[in-house]
């Protein structure tokens, strides 16, 4: 995040926003800047990719499903917009620690002990590490001690739209994002790669709520896509994973998506029309 902060300081904050005597490296200024940047960035990613997905990928026929709520889209957006600033508070604390040099993020490819291959391997390890972490955190949030208070609001959306992707209780939203932020404190990661992965995970979160169940046949039971996550919203105790089905299979919570078996929401709507 220090790359974004440096760019913001150089092009906007130092020349146009902050007093000339306020040093760029001063902690309070960095915290304030990170809070604004994090919120604007999260808002931009959510609204931009959520809107694109909603209008160009999401099947609007799903809005006719009996479990699609009245005014659901506006309610999803409103919930997300209320939650994102609160989610950003602990997130900014972790970004601040990165900026102050406590993470293992590095600037140059030469700093990787394995060069470009190390960058590529770190991308794969990031995905597998965060998938594992999110699986167990997500599953833990379904425990009776936490579900009703923190995770149930996200399950209000049985037939989700892309705008449900970030419509979490703040505690739920932060906890499920925690593995993304923990990774660079444990393992070396290129700074630009980290920013790219941060964008990717937000877009992926939107994609598994878009109602588009198309996955290459060979990967249907490997990739945790929208079909899997739709069944998670509908049946609760299955498919907790984020990118892959590995941990659901290990943990005994894998469910073959009903949409792949002709029993999904689209099939239900088709049967309603035939009646």
BAROPA-775343 format. One line per field, with one value per residue (C-alpha): x, y, z; residue in one letter; residue number from 1. Coordinates in steps of 0.2 Angstrom, whole numbers, plus 2048, in hexadecimal, padded with zeros to 3 digits. Example, Ala and Ser with C-alpha at 12.3 -4.5 7.8 and 13.67 -1.06 7.14 Angstrom:
xx: 83E 844
yy: 7EA 7FB
zz: 827 824
timi: a s
lumti: 1 2
// end
This chain:
xx: 800 80F 810 7FE 802 812 809 7FB 807 811 803 7F5 7F7 807 805 7F2 7EB 7F6 800 811 819 810 81D 818 81F 816 80C 7FB 7FC 7FF 7F1 7E5 7EB 7E9 7D8 7D2 7DB 7D5 7C3 7C3 7CC 7C0 7B1 7B8 7BB 7AB 7A0 7AA 7AB 79B 792 79B 797 785 781 78B 78D 77F 770 761 755 75B 752 742 747 73B 74A 750 74B 742 74D 75C 769 767 767 777 780 77A 780 791 793 790 79C 7AB 7B1 7B0 7B9 7C7 7CB 7D5 7DA 7E3 7EC 7F3 7F7 800 80B 80F 814 81E 829 823 81D 828 822 830 832 83D 83D 84F 84B 842 84D 846 844 834 831 830 823 818 81A 815 805 800 805 7FB 7EB 7ED 7F2 7E3 7D7 7DC 7DA 7CA 7C2 7C6 7C1 7B1 7AC 7B0 7A4 796 798 789 793 797 78B 77B 785 792 78F 77C 77A 784 779 76A 76D 768 768 777 77C 78E 789 787 79A 79F 78F 796 795 7A6 7AD 7A8 7B0 7C0 7C2 7C0 7CC 7D9 7E3 7E7 7EF 7F8 801 80D 813 817 81E 827 81C 820 816 80F 80A 801 7F7 7F2 7ED 7E3 7D9 7D7 7D0 7C3 7BE 7BD 7B2 7A6 7A7 7A1 792 78D 782 78D 790 79B 7AB 7B5 7AF 7C0 7C1 7AF 7B4 7C4 7C0 7B4 7A9 799 78F 798 795 783 780 789 77D 76E 774 780 78B 794 7A1 7AA 7B9 7BE 7C7 7C9 7BF 7CE 7CB 7B8 7BD 7C9 7BD 7AE 7A4 7A5 794 793 78A 777 779 784 777 768 761 768 75F 75E 756 749 744 742 737 72D 72B 726 718
yy: 800 80C 80D 814 81F 826 829 832 83D 841 845 84C 84C 855 863 865 85F 85F 86E 870 86D 85C 84E 840 833 83A 82C 835 83C 82A 823 830 82E 81B 81C 828 81E 80D 813 81B 80C 7FF 80A 80B 7F9 7F4 800 7FE 7EC 7E8 7F3 7EC 7DA 7DF 7E6 7DB 7CA 7C8 7BF 7CB 7BD 7B8 7C7 7BD 7AF 7AE 7B0 7C0 7CE 7DE 7ED 7E0 7E9 7FA 7F1 7E8 7F8 801 7F4 7F3 806 806 7F8 7FD 80C 801 7F2 7FF 804 7F4 7F2 803 7FE 7EF 7FA 806 7F8 7F4 806 807 7F8 7EA 7DF 7D4 7DE 7E2 7EF 7E7 7D6 7D4 7D4 7C4 7B5 7AC 7BA 7BA 7A8 7AD 7BB 7AE 7A1 7AE 7B2 79F 79E 7AE 7A6 795 79D 7AA 79C 791 7A0 7A6 794 792 7A4 7A3 792 799 7A7 79A 794 798 7A4 7AF 7AC 7B6 7C5 7C6 7BB 7BA 7CB 7C5 7B6 7C1 7C1 7AF 7B3 7BF 7CD 7D3 7E1 7D4 7D1 7DE 7DF 7D8 7DC 7E6 7D8 7CB 7D5 7D8 7C7 7BF 7CC 7C9 7BB 7C7 7D3 7C6 7BE 7CC 7CC 7BA 7B7 7C2 7CA 7D7 7E7 7E9 7D7 7DA 7E8 7DE 7D0 7DC 7E1 7CF 7C9 7D7 7D3 7C1 7C4 7CD 7BF 7B2 7BC 7BF 7B0 7AB 799 795 78C 781 770 769 776 775 76C 775 787 78F 799 7A2 791 78B 79B 79D 78C 792 7A1 795 786 78E 780 77D 784 790 792 7A1 79C 789 77A 772 777 773 761 760 767 75C 76C 76A 76A 767 777 774 77E 771 764 76D 772 784 795 796 785 789 799 78E 782 791 797 786 785
zz: 800 802 7EF 7EE 7FD 7F5 7E4 7ED 7F7 7E8 7DC 7E7 7FA 7FC 7EF 7F1 801 811 818 812 823 826 822 816 822 832 839 83B 82A 823 82D 827 815 815 81D 80E 801 807 808 7F7 7EF 7F7 7F1 7E0 7DE 7E5 7DB 7CB 7CA 7D2 7C6 7B7 7BD 7C1 7B0 7A5 7AE 7BB 7B4 7B9 7B7 7C8 7CF 7CC 7D8 7E7 7F3 7EB 7F7 7F4 7F0 7F2 7E7 7F0 801 7FC 7F7 806 812 809 80A 81C 820 815 820 830 827 822 834 838 826 827 836 82C 81D 829 830 81E 81A 82A 823 82E 820 814 805 7F9 7EB 7DE 7D5 7D9 7EC 7E9 7ED 7DD 7D2 7C6 7CB 7DD 7D9 7CF 7DE 7EA 7E0 7E1 7F4 7F7 7EF 7F8 809 809 802 811 81E 817 817 82A 82E 824 82B 83D 839 837 848 853 85E 84F 841 847 84C 83F 82F 82E 826 817 815 814 802 7FC 7EA 7EA 7DD 7DB 7E7 7F5 7F4 800 80A 81A 82C 82F 83B 82E 81F 828 82F 81E 816 824 81B 80D 819 823 815 811 824 823 811 804 7F7 7EA 7ED 7DC 7DC 7ED 7E6 7D7 7E2 7ED 7DE 7D8 7E9 7E9 7D7 7DB 7EA 7DE 7D1 7DD 7E0 7CE 7CA 7BB 7BE 7AF 7B3 7A7 7AA 7AF 7BD 7C3 7D3 7D5 7D4 7E1 7D5 7D6 7D5 7E5 7EE 7E9 7F1 801 802 7FF 80A 817 81C 80C 800 80C 801 7F7 7E8 7E8 7EF 7F7 809 808 802 810 81D 817 812 7FF 7F6 7E3 7DD 7DA 7CA 7C2 7C6 7BE 7CF 7D1 7D2 7BF 7BE 7CB 7C1 7B2 7BA 7C1 7AF 7A9 7B6
timi: x x x x x x x x x x x x x x x x x x x x x x x x x x x x x x x x x x x x x x x x x x x x x x x x x x x x x x x x x x x x x x x x x x x x x x x x x x x x x x x x x x x x x x x x x x x x x x x x x x x x x x x x x x x x x x x x x x x x x x x x x x x x x x x x x x x x x x x x x x x x x x x x x x x x x x x x x x x x x x x x x x x x x x x x x x x x x x x x x x x x x x x x x x x x x x x x x x x x x x x x x x x x x x x x x x x x x x x x x x x x x x x x x x x x x x x x x x x x x x x x x x x x x x x x x x x x x x x x x x x x x x x x x x x x x x x x x x x
lumti: 1 2 3 4 5 6 7 8 9 10 11 12 13 14 15 16 17 18 19 20 21 22 23 24 25 26 27 28 29 30 31 32 33 34 35 36 37 38 39 40 41 42 43 44 45 46 47 48 49 50 51 52 53 54 55 56 57 58 59 60 61 62 63 64 65 66 67 68 69 70 71 72 73 74 75 76 77 78 79 80 81 82 83 84 85 86 87 88 89 90 91 92 93 94 95 96 97 98 99 100 101 102 103 104 105 106 107 108 109 110 111 112 113 114 115 116 117 118 119 120 121 122 123 124 125 126 127 128 129 130 131 132 133 134 135 136 137 138 139 140 141 142 143 144 145 146 147 148 149 150 151 152 153 154 155 156 157 158 159 160 161 162 163 164 165 166 167 168 169 170 171 172 173 174 175 176 177 178 179 180 181 182 183 184 185 186 187 188 189 190 191 192 193 194 195 196 197 198 199 200 201 202 203 204 205 206 207 208 209 210 211 212 213 214 215 216 217 218 219 220 221 222 223 224 225 226 227 228 229 230 231 232 233 234 235 236 237 238 239 240 241 242 243 244 245 246 247 248 249 250 251 252 253 254 255 256 257 258 259 260 261 262 263 264 265 266 267 268 269 270 271 272 273 274 275
// end
